[in-house]
Amino acid sequence: MKLLAFNGSSRGDLGNTDRILQPFLRGAREAGAETEVIYLKEKKINHCTGCLTCWSKTPGACVYKDDMPGLLEKVRRADILLYATPLYIYTVSGLMKNFMDRIIPLISPQIVKRGDQYIHPMRYQEEWPKKLVLISSCAYPERHHFSGLLETMRLFTSGPDFEFAAAILCPAGDLLKVPELQASIKWYLEAALLAGQEVVRQGYITPETQSVLNRNLIDPEVYSRMACAFWKNVRAGKDGAAELR
Ligand SMILES: Cc1cc2nc3c(=O)[nH]c(=O)nc-3n(C[C@H](O)[C@H](O)[C@H](O)COP(=O)(O)O)c2cc1C
């Protein structure tokens, strides 16, 4: 089973989101999957111009010969697609959105009825991942900030052959990289590892593991006070991180 992950953070493997992605992938490998991560910040991906040449003159092929055609080949061969993105203004990052828009060559222009709704089917029905996994982190300490992102992914997977298999959403994600907090968030990273194993073995995250992943890393009120102190110190040119210790 091939699990192909795209990390849309501008900070790449130094970011908060990657702190969750890595144990998840380790768990997936332990369960037998082959994994690969593409850091979108390292790729040349032009934004979609909306010309729809990929739906007309050259079906399935974009006018741009940047890194995207090679990435689409990889997507076609994957069983599980994983989007790892920081929350940027309540949705995916710009890097991730550019990538998501450029998936259009793999989608058919036809609009057909499937069940009780109309969808664009996949261009290559048998060559498209069966499942989507979402990993995201944000700075606010509350979970509801992810609601727009979740809805986007629900709609993206609303066709009959593509399942939104799992979501790991981490509010107060800026804590994930604080060296002094590593021991106190170990439980969370262990749950992310377990989630990777479960998605590969069972196809979903069990309710037990999901309930651990849905726990707050910190009390929101404490976090907001720490964040205010941190930024006050940064503005004053002091070691802001000292406030987080
Ligand atoms: C341009 C920008 C927009 C952001 N928008 C939000 C937001 O809408 N809500 C939020 O809670 N955090 C927001 N954040 C904070 C990031 O989501 C958060 O720091 C995240 O953990 C960063 O992940 P990364 O280190 O993997 O990039 C934003 C950060 C940036 C730079």
Ligand as a Chemical Component Dictionary entry (heavy atoms), coordinates in Angstrom:
data_LIG
# 
_chem_comp.id                   LIG 
_chem_comp.type                 NON-POLYMER 
_chem_comp.pdbx_formal_charge   0 
_chem_comp.three_letter_code    LIG 
# 
loop_
_chem_comp_atom.comp_id 
_chem_comp_atom.atom_id 
_chem_comp_atom.alt_atom_id 
_chem_comp_atom.type_symbol 
_chem_comp_atom.charge 
_chem_comp_atom.model_Cartn_x 
_chem_comp_atom.model_Cartn_y 
_chem_comp_atom.model_Cartn_z 
_chem_comp_atom.pdbx_ordinal 
LIG C1  C1  C 0 -0.213 33.430 6.849  1  
LIG C2  C2  C 0 -0.633 32.705 8.102  2  
LIG C3  C3  C 0 -1.979 32.527 8.345  3  
LIG C4  C4  C 0 -2.395 31.852 9.508  4  
LIG N1  N1  N 0 -3.733 31.710 9.738  5  
LIG C5  C5  C 0 -4.145 31.084 10.859 6  
LIG C6  C6  C 0 -5.533 30.945 11.145 7  
LIG O1  O1  O 0 -6.416 31.334 10.388 8  
LIG N2  N2  N 0 -5.880 30.338 12.313 9  
LIG C7  C7  C 0 -4.956 29.863 13.188 10 
LIG O2  O2  O 0 -5.340 29.337 14.233 11 
LIG N3  N3  N 0 -3.625 29.934 12.927 12 
LIG C8  C8  C 0 -3.207 30.543 11.784 13 
LIG N4  N4  N 0 -1.850 30.628 11.503 14 
LIG C9  C9  C 0 -0.882 29.934 12.384 15 
LIG C10 C10 C 0 -0.474 28.569 11.834 16 
LIG O3  O3  O 0 -1.599 27.816 11.398 17 
LIG C11 C11 C 0 0.238  27.728 12.914 18 
LIG O4  O4  O 0 1.317  28.420 13.433 19 
LIG C12 C12 C 0 0.672  26.386 12.347 20 
LIG O5  O5  O 0 0.954  25.510 13.413 21 
LIG C13 C13 C 0 1.904  26.519 11.470 22 
LIG O6  O6  O 0 2.280  25.250 10.980 23 
LIG P1  P1  P 0 3.686  25.014 10.251 24 
LIG O7  O7  O 0 4.764  25.377 11.231 25 
LIG O8  O8  O 0 3.674  23.579 9.865  26 
LIG O9  O9  O 0 3.692  25.923 9.051  27 
LIG C14 C14 C 0 -1.419 31.323 10.387 28 
LIG C15 C15 C 0 -0.052 31.504 10.116 29 
LIG C16 C16 C 0 0.333  32.188 8.996  30 
LIG C17 C17 C 0 1.810  32.373 8.726  31 
# 
loop_
_chem_comp_bond.comp_id 
_chem_comp_bond.atom_id_1 
_chem_comp_bond.atom_id_2 
_chem_comp_bond.value_order 
_chem_comp_bond.pdbx_ordinal 
LIG C1  C2  SING 1  
LIG C2  C3  SING 2  
LIG C2  C16 DOUB 3  
LIG C3  C4  DOUB 4  
LIG C4  N1  SING 5  
LIG C4  C14 SING 6  
LIG N1  C5  DOUB 7  
LIG C5  C6  SING 8  
LIG C5  C8  SING 9  
LIG C6  O1  DOUB 10 
LIG C6  N2  SING 11 
LIG N2  C7  SING 12 
LIG C7  O2  DOUB 13 
LIG C7  N3  SING 14 
LIG N3  C8  DOUB 15 
LIG C8  N4  SING 16 
LIG N4  C9  SING 17 
LIG N4  C14 SING 18 
LIG C9  C10 SING 19 
LIG C10 O3  SING 20 
LIG C10 C11 SING 21 
LIG C11 O4  SING 22 
LIG C11 C12 SING 23 
LIG C12 O5  SING 24 
LIG C12 C13 SING 25 
LIG C13 O6  SING 26 
LIG O6  P1  SING 27 
LIG P1  O7  DOUB 28 
LIG P1  O8  SING 29 
LIG P1  O9  SING 30 
LIG C14 C15 DOUB 31 
LIG C15 C16 SING 32 
LIG C16 C17 SING 33 
# 
